């Protein structure tokens, strides 16, 4: 099961997910993320989008009780203690938060925090609306029994953020620019045709998004072959 704890952190500047299974889009990317409580860093292995199904507010029933939160530029950090929702992440728009949950500009719940947890942990929607998740490590009863105290923070440097954005721009360029004659010749030499190349990666010749992805893959392969 997936790591269940999405901790709202008002001192973090980037979202973090422990498990790849949370991501709806994903790009492998090596980086590092720090913490304000110590000098060490944790390894980032990818970045993408996470869509969370959450309980909107206490005591609501039926479909109205569920809401969706989309998080962009989420770091995949398998070694992290928990998942993190960062108050200061770029593009994360909510109006305000208190001990009870997240709220919009009209004071309505976006999501609420699990009262059984010692941290501000989002109350997720259970199956079949949300995924199967494991047991929280922040349950008040469990922490009191074990006498454990945790600190949760994710701080991503401006340098690493800019490096990621440059990588995204390069990938977009790689997919959007038409093939050159030399690139088409490379594809014919190695795959017979663009059709066969796309087919080998499970992509469709008539799908424009598959074309963009195929061009990005092909150019990455060409770059790798030049380096050898």
N, C-alpha and C positions, 0 to 999 in steps of 0.2 A: 504493500500500500504506500501511497504518497505521504510525504512528511506533512502533517496536518496544520502546523502552527504558522499562521501569517500574522506576524507581530507588527503592529503599527508603531513606528519609531519617529518621534519628532526631532531627533538629532541626526538622522541618516539622510543622505542625499542620493541614494540609489536603491532600487528594488533588488531583492535577491531571492532566488529559488534554489532549494537543495536538489530537487529531482527534475530530470529532463522531461518526465511525464507531464509536468505542469504546462509545458510550452505548447502554444498553437502555431507559432513560427519560431524558427531557430537557425542561428548562424554560428558555426564553430568559430571561436575567437579567443585567443590567449590574452589574458590580462591579469590584473591583480587588484584586490580590494582591501582597504585598510579598516581600522577601527580606532575610535577616539580613546579607547580605554587602554590600549597597549600599542607598541611600535611594530608588531608583526603584520604580515599580510596573508591573505588567503588566495589560492589560485582560482582564477576564472577560466572556464573552458568553453563558454558559449554565451550568446546573448540573444534575446528574442522577446516575443509577446506572450503574456499570460492572461487568460480570461478566467476570472474567479466567479463561481456561483455562490452567492452569500445569502444568509438570512437578513432581510431588510430591517426588521424591528422585532422586539419581543412581542409575543402574544398574537402576532398576525398568523392567519391560516390560509391555506390554498395557494394559488399562483401568485397572489399579491404579496405573499411572504418572502418571495425570492427576488433577488436583484443580481445584476451582472456588473462586475468591475473589470475594466480592461487596463492592464499595466504594460507599458512599453519600455523598451531598453532594460529588460530585467536580466541581471547577471545570473548565470548558472554557476553556483559555487557548491559542489558536492560536500565539501568539508565544513560548511557553515552549521552553526548550532540549530538554526531554524530559518524559515522563510522570513523576509522582511518587506514591509510596505513603508516606503520612505516619504515622510512629509515633504521633504525638500527635493524630491526627484523632479527632473525637468519634465514638464508636461503633465504632471499629476494634478488634476483639478478636483478639489473638493473644497467646500467653503470653510468648514471648521470641524474640530473634533473635541470631544471631552471624554471623560472616563467611561461613558456609556457607548459611544460609537462615533461614526462619521456622519456628517449632516450636509445637506445642500443649502443654498442661499436663503431658502424659505424655512429653514429649520426642520426639514423633514429628513428622516433617517435615509442614509444611503446603505449603511451596514451597521451592525452593532457588535459589540465585543462580548465574548463568552464570559459570563459572570463566574464561571467555575475556574477561570484561569487567573493567575497572579499578574500576568502582563496583559496589555491591550491586544488580545488575539481575536481576529475576526471569527465570527460564528459562521461556518461554512454550511451550504446546503448539502444535505446528505443524498445518497442515491435514491431514486434514479436521476435527480436533477444535477447533483454534483458527483464527483468521483469517490471511490472508496479511499479512505485515508486511515493512517495509523492513530495511535493513542497520543494525546498531547503530552509533552514533557513539562508543561507549565501549569498543570492542575494544582490548585492550592493545596488540596489534601495530600497529594504526592510530595510536593516540595516541603511541606511542613513535616511530613514523616521522615524525609531524608535529610532535612535541614540543609538544603542546597539553595544557593542564590546565583542567578544568572545575570549577565549584562549583554545586551543585544544592540549592536550598532554596525552600520555599513557605510563606509566613506570612500568614495571613488574620486581619484584625483582629476583635476581639469585636463591634465596631460593625457591620461588614459581615455577620458571621454572624447577628447578631440581626435585621438587616434582611431577610436571606434567610428566616429562620424566620417572621417576620411576613408576608412575601409568601406563603409556603406556607399559613399559616393563613387568609389572606384568600382564596386560591384554593380551599381546601377549603370555606370558608363559601359561596363563590360557587356551588359545584357542589351542595352538600347542601341548601340552602334552596329550598323550592318557589317557583315563579314567583308573583309578585303579579299582580293583575288588570292593572295598567299594563304589566307586562312581557309578559304574554300578548297584550295589545293591540298592543304594539310588534312582536312576532313575526308576528302576523297581518297587520299593516300592511306589513311588509317581506318576509315569506316565505310568506304565505297560511296556514301552519299549522306547528305544531312538527314534524310529520312531514316537511314540505318543507324546513324549516330544517335538521334533522338530516341529511337526504338530501344537502343541498348541501355538507355537510362530511364526507360519507362515513361518517356514523354511523347506527346502527340504532335504530328506535323501541322495539324490544322488549328492548334490552340496557341494563341498569341503569347500567353503567359509562359507556356512551355517553351516557345521559341526564345523568349528572353532568358529563361533559366538555362536553356541549352547553350546559348551563346556565352553566358558567363562560365558555364562548366568547360566548354571547349577552350576558351581563352586561358582558363586556369591550367588545363592540361597542356596547352602549348607552352605556357610559361614554365611549367615544371619540366617539360622535355628539353627546353633550351638550357635549363640549369644543370642538366645531367651531363 
